């Protein structure tokens, strides 16, 4: 890793190009719930189809993340990310020019299917360009860009619609921006070959990084836990605005504003939770806390029609939804795994979390068509309880836990030395 203590300008440039692409992808994906009423009116499809459209994005994320991450084992992380940016642009164009649901399906599959690959493949560049001691803070900023895109896709999207002719034009504009990022990436992206670099990227057998990542217990626990939070998160993001408009009389703008407090809370959590964990010295309690709070906060969105109350509950939900994210992802950087294994572990988690999101969208759409959206959303609110249960078995990676391990190792060594004498 970079041990120089300072992130070079090129390193920051690489990060921000990838982060902007990640932000734009989240913007277009999470705007789906806000523009769903207009989209259904324009193209014409029912509530169950809307659930499938939500699900396809997360199915793509679940199925494509690991294959995309595997490609970097062939030694071309720069080309992989360039391809992702181009596919983002194509996916957005397909949605912008859609004349039927098939084009919407393919467009959303492309956009969200490759989005998680941005974070996974970027790991290789992060390990090369970022000092170890700054990795937690950088991961916090990285995760901040996701909620920032979600905020633009919910609370701010009605403003984008007002500034432009409609949702199609916004999608096309985002596609142009993705192509622009791809163009800049070709000239900026570069692997780090400085003298102080102690860990260089190497080509390895395609499945070796995955095997290494899966040998780590926290990889499995997080991969099994994460989908439980994704299920409810996507259910709320996709259908709550429609529920609020049709059942409690809110306008689309009011529903979007309330949902906008989720990414505001998430963005703050991404920046604050690493600081709290570093000060406290423990990660695991904060991770578990998210799974405890989320079922109650999500269900709170179903219990009121007061905009102020709903906005407050939405903020708490957003904070809890991302409070654990930078902490969980940073655990991989504390294990001594190879850069590719860290990348693959991240991709493995995002893959399963994508499938959880797919279940959330499809299940809520199906239940909503049978029993109504309020019942469907209420039932999905309690899935994060499973996250808390799995998180209880995580290995603690905070610095205080490391100090305790070192302390007991020293005691054991001293006993062995005494016995030998």
TITITOR-379167 format. One record per residue (C-alpha): x, y, z; residue number from 1; chain; residue in one letter. Coordinates in Angstrom, 3 decimals. Example, Ala and Ser with C-alpha at 12.3 -4.5 7.8 and 13.67 -1.06 7.14 Angstrom:
REM residues 2
PT|u|v|w|i|ch|aa
PT|12.300|-4.500|7.800|1|A|A
PT|13.670|-1.060|7.140|2|A|S
//
This chain:
REM residues 421
PT|u|v|w|i|ch|aa
PT|0.000|0.000|0.000|1|A|X
PT|0.892|3.622|-0.259|2|A|X
PT|2.913|4.404|2.835|3|A|X
PT|3.789|7.958|1.874|4|A|X
PT|1.161|9.529|4.153|5|A|X
PT|-0.330|11.740|1.424|6|A|X
PT|-2.735|11.000|-1.416|7|A|X
PT|-1.329|12.377|-4.712|8|A|X
PT|-3.429|14.569|-7.018|9|A|X
PT|-3.680|11.769|-9.582|10|A|X
PT|-4.908|9.441|-6.843|11|A|X
PT|-7.686|11.862|-5.891|12|A|X
PT|-8.557|12.353|-9.576|13|A|X
PT|-8.926|8.598|-10.106|14|A|X
PT|-11.137|8.334|-7.047|15|A|X
PT|-13.410|11.219|-7.962|16|A|X
PT|-13.988|10.122|-11.548|17|A|X
PT|-15.120|6.711|-10.266|18|A|X
PT|-17.132|8.251|-7.431|19|A|X
PT|-18.952|10.630|-9.778|20|A|X
PT|-19.922|7.686|-11.973|21|A|X
PT|-21.153|5.849|-8.873|22|A|X
PT|-23.121|8.928|-7.816|23|A|X
PT|-24.768|9.373|-11.213|24|A|X
PT|-25.707|5.692|-11.375|25|A|X
PT|-27.373|5.972|-7.965|26|A|X
PT|-29.116|9.176|-9.029|27|A|X
PT|-30.746|7.578|-12.062|28|A|X
PT|-31.569|4.358|-10.228|29|A|X
PT|-33.124|5.896|-7.126|30|A|X
PT|-35.062|8.450|-9.143|31|A|X
PT|-37.088|5.456|-10.342|32|A|X
PT|-39.423|5.589|-7.350|33|A|X
PT|-40.047|9.320|-7.796|34|A|X
PT|-40.674|9.184|-11.557|35|A|X
PT|-42.555|5.868|-11.423|36|A|X
PT|-46.034|7.490|-11.618|37|A|X
PT|-45.004|9.540|-14.716|38|A|X
PT|-43.214|6.559|-16.252|39|A|X
PT|-46.267|4.306|-15.809|40|A|X
PT|-48.489|6.980|-17.356|41|A|X
PT|-46.102|7.567|-20.267|42|A|X
PT|-45.268|3.974|-21.230|43|A|X
PT|-48.140|2.120|-19.566|44|A|X
PT|-47.492|-0.760|-17.157|45|A|X
PT|-49.020|-2.073|-13.935|46|A|X
PT|-47.770|-2.190|-10.337|47|A|X
PT|-46.431|-5.733|-10.632|48|A|X
PT|-44.373|-4.780|-13.691|49|A|X
PT|-43.038|-1.833|-11.699|50|A|X
PT|-41.844|-4.321|-9.087|51|A|X
PT|-40.070|-6.353|-11.753|52|A|X
PT|-38.457|-3.197|-13.148|53|A|X
PT|-37.149|-2.418|-9.676|54|A|X
PT|-35.925|-5.985|-9.263|55|A|X
PT|-34.079|-6.221|-12.583|56|A|X
PT|-31.618|-3.532|-11.550|57|A|X
PT|-30.688|-5.455|-8.425|58|A|X
PT|-30.674|-8.808|-10.200|59|A|X
PT|-28.120|-7.287|-12.545|60|A|X
PT|-26.071|-6.113|-9.584|61|A|X
PT|-26.250|-9.553|-8.006|62|A|X
PT|-25.319|-11.479|-11.153|63|A|X
PT|-22.701|-9.186|-12.707|64|A|X
PT|-20.643|-7.889|-9.772|65|A|X
PT|-18.485|-10.990|-9.263|66|A|X
PT|-17.837|-11.605|-13.002|67|A|X
PT|-16.849|-7.945|-13.411|68|A|X
PT|-14.511|-8.148|-10.434|69|A|X
PT|-12.992|-11.377|-11.776|70|A|X
PT|-11.939|-9.530|-14.932|71|A|X
PT|-9.345|-7.494|-13.024|72|A|X
PT|-7.446|-10.704|-12.252|73|A|X
PT|-6.450|-10.597|-15.925|74|A|X
PT|-4.571|-7.369|-15.316|75|A|X
PT|-6.869|-4.729|-16.845|76|A|X
PT|-8.614|-2.773|-14.039|77|A|X
PT|-8.385|0.466|-16.032|78|A|X
PT|-10.144|-1.093|-19.049|79|A|X
PT|-12.782|-2.729|-16.845|80|A|X
PT|-13.759|0.614|-15.283|81|A|X
PT|-13.716|2.332|-18.696|82|A|X
PT|-16.142|-0.313|-19.968|83|A|X
PT|-18.363|0.214|-16.916|84|A|X
PT|-18.603|3.962|-17.582|85|A|X
PT|-19.561|3.316|-21.219|86|A|X
PT|-22.211|0.765|-20.218|87|A|X
PT|-23.625|3.282|-17.728|88|A|X
PT|-24.078|5.775|-20.527|89|A|X
PT|-25.718|3.203|-22.806|90|A|X
PT|-28.084|2.084|-20.026|91|A|X
PT|-29.183|5.641|-19.336|92|A|X
PT|-29.726|6.338|-23.043|93|A|X
PT|-31.890|3.225|-23.358|94|A|X
PT|-34.131|4.470|-20.552|95|A|X
PT|-34.254|7.998|-21.914|96|A|X
PT|-35.361|6.819|-25.364|97|A|X
PT|-37.514|3.900|-24.135|98|A|X
PT|-40.734|3.266|-26.046|99|A|X
PT|-41.575|0.040|-24.188|100|A|X
PT|-40.831|-1.781|-20.948|101|A|X
PT|-38.205|-3.998|-22.612|102|A|X
PT|-35.937|-0.986|-23.182|103|A|X
PT|-36.499|0.046|-19.562|104|A|X
PT|-35.578|-3.448|-18.370|105|A|X
PT|-32.351|-3.538|-20.367|106|A|X
PT|-31.415|0.022|-19.420|107|A|X
PT|-31.899|-0.535|-15.696|108|A|X
PT|-30.098|-3.872|-15.908|109|A|X
PT|-27.054|-2.187|-17.413|110|A|X
PT|-26.981|0.821|-15.088|111|A|X
PT|-27.305|-0.964|-11.781|112|A|X
PT|-25.756|-4.214|-12.959|113|A|X
PT|-22.359|-2.597|-13.384|114|A|X
PT|-22.561|0.020|-10.631|115|A|X
PT|-21.269|-2.176|-7.795|116|A|X
PT|-18.374|-3.098|-10.062|117|A|X
PT|-17.169|0.495|-9.791|118|A|X
PT|-16.517|0.169|-6.060|119|A|X
PT|-15.109|-3.351|-6.340|120|A|X
PT|-12.653|-2.626|-9.165|121|A|X
PT|-11.657|0.723|-7.653|122|A|X
PT|-10.248|-1.209|-4.686|123|A|X
PT|-7.133|-2.026|-6.743|124|A|X
PT|-6.433|1.671|-7.330|125|A|X
PT|-7.238|2.592|-3.718|126|A|X
PT|-4.739|0.101|-2.319|127|A|X
PT|-2.081|1.489|-4.645|128|A|X
PT|-2.710|5.190|-4.095|129|A|X
PT|-4.094|5.590|-0.554|130|A|X
PT|-2.098|5.429|2.714|131|A|X
PT|-3.295|2.691|5.060|132|A|X
PT|-4.171|5.110|7.847|133|A|X
PT|-6.455|7.112|5.530|134|A|X
PT|-8.361|4.153|4.093|135|A|X
PT|-11.261|4.352|6.582|136|A|X
PT|-11.852|8.047|5.904|137|A|X
PT|-11.635|7.523|2.141|138|A|X
PT|-14.113|4.644|2.348|139|A|X
PT|-16.431|6.969|4.255|140|A|X
PT|-16.213|9.552|1.452|141|A|X
PT|-16.745|6.815|-1.121|142|A|X
PT|-19.893|5.593|0.571|143|A|X
PT|-20.997|9.234|0.931|144|A|X
PT|-21.218|9.506|-2.865|145|A|X
PT|-23.891|6.775|-2.978|146|A|X
PT|-26.328|8.607|-0.669|147|A|X
PT|-25.472|11.859|-2.436|148|A|X
PT|-26.688|10.309|-5.676|149|A|X
PT|-29.731|8.921|-3.895|150|A|X
PT|-30.501|12.398|-2.533|151|A|X
PT|-30.313|13.887|-6.019|152|A|X
PT|-32.508|11.050|-7.267|153|A|X
PT|-35.255|11.661|-4.697|154|A|X
PT|-35.467|15.125|-3.174|155|A|X
PT|-33.737|16.965|-6.040|156|A|X
PT|-35.117|15.032|-9.011|157|A|X
PT|-38.381|17.008|-9.134|158|A|X
PT|-36.199|20.115|-9.615|159|A|X
PT|-34.331|18.425|-12.480|160|A|X
PT|-37.679|17.602|-14.048|161|A|X
PT|-38.789|21.229|-13.719|162|A|X
PT|-35.554|22.460|-15.333|163|A|X
PT|-35.845|20.056|-18.269|164|A|X
PT|-38.682|18.767|-20.454|165|A|X
PT|-39.208|15.551|-18.483|166|A|X
PT|-37.707|12.392|-17.041|167|A|X
PT|-36.444|11.201|-20.419|168|A|X
PT|-34.315|14.283|-20.963|169|A|X
PT|-32.764|13.931|-17.504|170|A|X
PT|-31.803|10.314|-18.272|171|A|X
PT|-30.198|11.352|-21.558|172|A|X
PT|-28.258|14.126|-19.826|173|A|X
PT|-26.934|11.642|-17.279|174|A|X
PT|-25.907|9.339|-20.126|175|A|X
PT|-23.910|12.132|-21.745|176|A|X
PT|-22.211|12.785|-18.402|177|A|X
PT|-21.257|9.098|-18.079|178|A|X
PT|-19.644|9.146|-21.533|179|A|X
PT|-17.756|12.308|-20.562|180|A|X
PT|-16.385|10.568|-17.458|181|A|X
PT|-15.278|7.646|-19.640|182|A|X
PT|-13.379|10.035|-21.909|183|A|X
PT|-11.583|11.738|-18.999|184|A|X
PT|-10.821|8.362|-17.385|185|A|X
PT|-8.788|7.251|-20.411|186|A|X
PT|-6.253|10.011|-19.756|187|A|X
PT|-6.266|10.184|-15.947|188|A|X
PT|-6.337|6.555|-14.778|189|A|X
PT|-2.909|5.091|-14.138|190|A|X
PT|-1.516|2.413|-11.885|191|A|X
PT|0.872|3.544|-9.167|192|A|X
PT|4.516|2.553|-9.707|193|A|X
PT|6.218|4.899|-7.260|194|A|X
PT|9.257|3.770|-5.208|195|A|X
PT|7.276|3.870|-1.968|196|A|X
PT|4.666|1.449|-3.297|197|A|X
PT|5.013|-1.785|-1.327|198|A|X
PT|2.057|-3.743|-2.775|199|A|X
PT|1.904|-4.023|-6.551|200|A|X
PT|-0.956|-5.424|-8.568|201|A|X
PT|-0.206|-8.863|-10.010|202|A|X
PT|-2.034|-11.175|-12.384|203|A|X
PT|-3.325|-14.300|-10.642|204|A|X
PT|-5.595|-17.265|-11.498|205|A|X
PT|-9.114|-15.921|-11.968|206|A|X
PT|-10.703|-17.662|-8.934|207|A|X
PT|-7.805|-17.335|-6.491|208|A|X
PT|-8.899|-13.940|-5.053|209|A|X
PT|-12.432|-15.264|-4.466|210|A|X
PT|-11.111|-18.313|-2.610|211|A|X
PT|-8.915|-16.076|-0.452|212|A|X
PT|-11.804|-13.729|0.356|213|A|X
PT|-14.168|-16.578|1.238|214|A|X
PT|-11.647|-17.989|3.709|215|A|X
PT|-12.357|-14.938|5.899|216|A|X
PT|-15.361|-15.426|8.226|217|A|X
PT|-16.550|-11.821|8.071|218|A|X
PT|-16.939|-12.098|4.291|219|A|X
PT|-19.601|-14.775|4.694|220|A|X
PT|-21.358|-13.119|7.600|221|A|X
PT|-21.604|-9.736|5.882|222|A|X
PT|-22.645|-11.325|2.591|223|A|X
PT|-25.484|-13.162|4.329|224|A|X
PT|-26.488|-10.194|6.508|225|A|X
PT|-26.412|-7.381|3.949|226|A|X
PT|-29.277|-8.618|1.711|227|A|X
PT|-31.688|-8.297|4.636|228|A|X
PT|-31.122|-4.547|4.734|229|A|X
PT|-31.156|-4.218|0.931|230|A|X
PT|-34.550|-5.923|0.733|231|A|X
PT|-36.319|-3.299|2.846|232|A|X
PT|-34.235|-0.411|1.528|233|A|X
PT|-35.227|-1.049|-2.093|234|A|X
PT|-38.841|-1.785|-1.192|235|A|X
PT|-39.132|1.619|0.498|236|A|X
PT|-37.213|3.507|-2.194|237|A|X
PT|-39.252|1.997|-5.017|238|A|X
PT|-42.779|2.049|-3.623|239|A|X
PT|-43.035|4.394|-0.649|240|A|X
PT|-43.528|7.503|-2.822|241|A|X
PT|-46.357|5.761|-4.692|242|A|X
PT|-47.870|4.657|-1.358|243|A|X
PT|-47.612|8.205|0.036|244|A|X
PT|-49.278|9.749|-3.028|245|A|X
PT|-52.064|7.171|-3.328|246|A|X
PT|-52.773|6.441|0.349|247|A|X
PT|-51.969|9.469|2.520|248|A|X
PT|-52.488|12.272|0.034|249|A|X
PT|-48.961|13.618|-0.350|250|A|X
PT|-47.800|15.165|-3.600|251|A|X
PT|-44.948|13.647|-5.601|252|A|X
PT|-42.705|16.554|-4.575|253|A|X
PT|-43.550|16.090|-0.865|254|A|X
PT|-42.938|12.335|-1.039|255|A|X
PT|-39.643|12.911|-2.831|256|A|X
PT|-38.592|15.480|-0.237|257|A|X
PT|-39.328|13.057|2.619|258|A|X
PT|-37.412|10.226|0.920|259|A|X
PT|-34.609|12.731|0.383|260|A|X
PT|-33.933|12.731|4.119|261|A|X
PT|-32.857|9.065|3.864|262|A|X
PT|-29.727|9.818|1.807|263|A|X
PT|-29.053|12.939|3.898|264|A|X
PT|-28.886|10.744|6.998|265|A|X
PT|-26.884|8.139|5.059|266|A|X
PT|-24.353|10.697|3.838|267|A|X
PT|-23.802|12.017|7.363|268|A|X
PT|-23.438|8.460|8.691|269|A|X
PT|-20.769|7.663|6.094|270|A|X
PT|-18.648|10.546|7.353|271|A|X
PT|-19.425|10.275|11.071|272|A|X
PT|-19.456|6.537|11.803|273|A|X
PT|-15.759|5.967|10.890|274|A|X
PT|-14.807|8.825|13.228|275|A|X
PT|-16.912|7.383|16.076|276|A|X
PT|-15.476|3.908|15.521|277|A|X
PT|-11.910|5.223|15.437|278|A|X
PT|-12.453|7.253|18.624|279|A|X
PT|-14.213|4.422|20.435|280|A|X
PT|-11.910|1.714|19.148|281|A|X
PT|-14.673|-0.763|18.228|282|A|X
PT|-16.560|-1.432|14.963|283|A|X
PT|-18.889|-4.336|15.713|284|A|X
PT|-21.331|-2.639|18.157|285|A|X
PT|-21.999|0.126|15.639|286|A|X
PT|-22.596|-2.426|12.877|287|A|X
PT|-25.041|-4.425|15.007|288|A|X
PT|-26.849|-1.233|16.065|289|A|X
PT|-27.944|-0.607|12.470|290|A|X
PT|-29.794|-3.921|12.361|291|A|X
PT|-31.532|-3.114|15.642|292|A|X
PT|-32.706|0.388|14.670|293|A|X
PT|-33.738|-0.189|11.044|294|A|X
PT|-36.869|-2.355|11.542|295|A|X
PT|-38.398|0.267|13.846|296|A|X
PT|-37.457|3.275|11.728|297|A|X
PT|-38.659|1.706|8.473|298|A|X
PT|-41.987|0.756|10.055|299|A|X
PT|-42.261|4.302|11.406|300|A|X
PT|-42.675|5.507|7.823|301|A|X
PT|-45.968|3.614|7.723|302|A|X
PT|-47.426|5.082|10.917|303|A|X
PT|-47.902|8.776|10.153|304|A|X
PT|-49.032|11.255|7.514|305|A|X
PT|-47.282|14.239|9.128|306|A|X
PT|-44.528|15.571|6.870|307|A|X
PT|-42.303|16.712|9.759|308|A|X
PT|-42.556|13.375|11.576|309|A|X
PT|-41.976|11.417|8.388|310|A|X
PT|-38.950|13.554|7.506|311|A|X
PT|-37.405|12.917|10.930|312|A|X
PT|-38.051|9.168|10.718|313|A|X
PT|-36.639|9.160|7.191|314|A|X
PT|-33.427|10.819|8.401|315|A|X
PT|-32.984|8.274|11.226|316|A|X
PT|-33.610|5.458|8.757|317|A|X
PT|-30.998|6.800|6.372|318|A|X
PT|-28.420|7.183|9.126|319|A|X
PT|-28.938|3.631|10.367|320|A|X
PT|-28.952|2.240|6.814|321|A|X
PT|-25.416|3.506|6.144|322|A|X
PT|-23.977|3.665|9.644|323|A|X
PT|-22.467|0.200|9.212|324|A|X
PT|-21.390|0.420|5.555|325|A|X
PT|-17.930|2.075|5.710|326|A|X
PT|-17.095|0.115|8.875|327|A|X
PT|-18.061|-3.220|7.331|328|A|X
PT|-16.139|-2.601|4.116|329|A|X
PT|-13.045|-1.365|5.938|330|A|X
PT|-12.767|-4.659|7.842|331|A|X
PT|-11.319|-6.248|4.690|332|A|X
PT|-8.421|-3.798|4.647|333|A|X
PT|-7.463|-4.895|8.178|334|A|X
PT|-7.052|-8.590|7.414|335|A|X
PT|-3.833|-8.718|5.420|336|A|X
PT|-5.681|-10.075|2.369|337|A|X
PT|-4.231|-9.352|-1.075|338|A|X
PT|-5.630|-6.349|-3.015|339|A|X
PT|-7.526|-8.626|-5.382|340|A|X
PT|-9.021|-10.596|-2.487|341|A|X
PT|-10.213|-7.346|-0.872|342|A|X
PT|-11.774|-6.377|-4.192|343|A|X
PT|-13.400|-9.779|-4.579|344|A|X
PT|-14.707|-9.817|-1.003|345|A|X
PT|-16.300|-6.420|-1.602|346|A|X
PT|-17.787|-7.639|-4.873|347|A|X
PT|-19.118|-10.824|-3.265|348|A|X
PT|-20.992|-8.811|-0.646|349|A|X
PT|-22.416|-6.389|-3.210|350|A|X
PT|-23.477|-9.305|-5.365|351|A|X
PT|-25.624|-10.872|-2.640|352|A|X
PT|-26.894|-7.497|-1.460|353|A|X
PT|-28.051|-6.876|-5.028|354|A|X
PT|-30.078|-10.072|-4.960|355|A|X
PT|-31.616|-8.913|-1.669|356|A|X
PT|-32.628|-5.679|-3.375|357|A|X
PT|-34.132|-7.647|-6.249|358|A|X
PT|-36.248|-9.667|-3.818|359|A|X
PT|-37.354|-6.451|-2.115|360|A|X
PT|-38.614|-4.880|-5.325|361|A|X
PT|-40.286|-7.971|-6.791|362|A|X
PT|-41.777|-9.160|-3.489|363|A|X
PT|-43.247|-5.774|-2.623|364|A|X
PT|-44.721|-5.351|-6.096|365|A|X
PT|-46.321|-8.795|-5.904|366|A|X
PT|-47.640|-8.343|-2.353|367|A|X
PT|-48.811|-4.840|-3.197|368|A|X
PT|-50.893|-6.106|-6.119|369|A|X
PT|-52.548|-8.634|-3.778|370|A|X
PT|-52.919|-6.817|-0.462|371|A|X
PT|-52.088|-3.167|-1.095|372|A|X
PT|-48.841|-1.253|-0.736|373|A|X
PT|-49.239|-0.454|2.959|374|A|X
PT|-49.407|-4.127|3.927|375|A|X
PT|-46.620|-5.065|1.511|376|A|X
PT|-44.235|-2.378|2.774|377|A|X
PT|-45.070|-3.086|6.413|378|A|X
PT|-44.167|-6.754|6.014|379|A|X
PT|-40.779|-5.979|4.485|380|A|X
PT|-39.826|-3.546|7.266|381|A|X
PT|-38.658|-6.281|9.615|382|A|X
PT|-36.106|-7.999|7.371|383|A|X
PT|-33.129|-6.060|8.901|384|A|X
PT|-33.581|-8.085|12.109|385|A|X
PT|-31.691|-10.833|10.262|386|A|X
PT|-28.823|-8.414|9.687|387|A|X
PT|-28.478|-7.792|13.424|388|A|X
PT|-28.436|-11.526|14.151|389|A|X
PT|-25.668|-12.282|11.643|390|A|X
PT|-23.669|-9.203|12.709|391|A|X
PT|-23.495|-10.503|16.276|392|A|X
PT|-21.038|-13.171|15.090|393|A|X
PT|-18.650|-10.814|13.272|394|A|X
PT|-15.014|-10.704|14.317|395|A|X
PT|-14.240|-7.356|15.947|396|A|X
PT|-11.679|-5.384|13.899|397|A|X
PT|-11.468|-2.137|15.894|398|A|X
PT|-8.054|-0.977|17.076|399|A|X
PT|-8.834|-1.678|20.738|400|A|X
PT|-9.563|-5.300|19.890|401|A|X
PT|-6.211|-5.424|18.109|402|A|X
PT|-4.487|-4.051|21.198|403|A|X
PT|-6.101|-6.707|23.364|404|A|X
PT|-4.953|-9.454|21.003|405|A|X
PT|-1.403|-8.091|21.034|406|A|X
PT|-1.506|-7.875|24.823|407|A|X
PT|-2.553|-11.497|25.223|408|A|X
PT|-0.016|-12.596|22.636|409|A|X
PT|2.732|-10.936|24.665|410|A|X
PT|1.527|-12.630|27.857|411|A|X
PT|1.482|-16.004|26.096|412|A|X
PT|4.961|-15.432|24.695|413|A|X
PT|6.289|-14.495|28.118|414|A|X
PT|4.782|-17.639|29.660|415|A|X
PT|6.338|-19.821|26.969|416|A|X
PT|9.694|-18.120|27.481|417|A|X
PT|9.452|-18.593|31.279|418|A|X
PT|8.554|-22.261|30.918|419|A|X
PT|11.540|-22.862|28.644|420|A|X
PT|13.857|-21.363|31.216|421|A|X
//
